[in-house]
Amino acid sequence: MPKPFLMIHIRPGKCDYCGCCVGVCPEDAIELQESKIAIIEERCTNCRKCVWACPWEVIEFHREGVGELPKEISALDDLQFAHSLK
């Protein structure tokens, strides 16, 4: 099964390097580097836990240009996903 392309994006220049996103990522797909955060595309499953964990709204989930979303993602709307993190 082909892996969907990365839909998680980082807004440049906004991160304060708090590490909240690193702590919630189940795939260890986020690294804090000296002057930026980086998503390791090969590991990221687009689960969006980092999006909801970021207090500064630095990490975004983009659906634009996506024809068909993977079942795991399309089955959840944003509200259901937010409640699943509690």
Helices and strands as residue ranges (DSSP letters): E 8-10, H 20-24, E 30-33, E 36-39, H 49-53, E 59-61, H 71-74, H 78-84
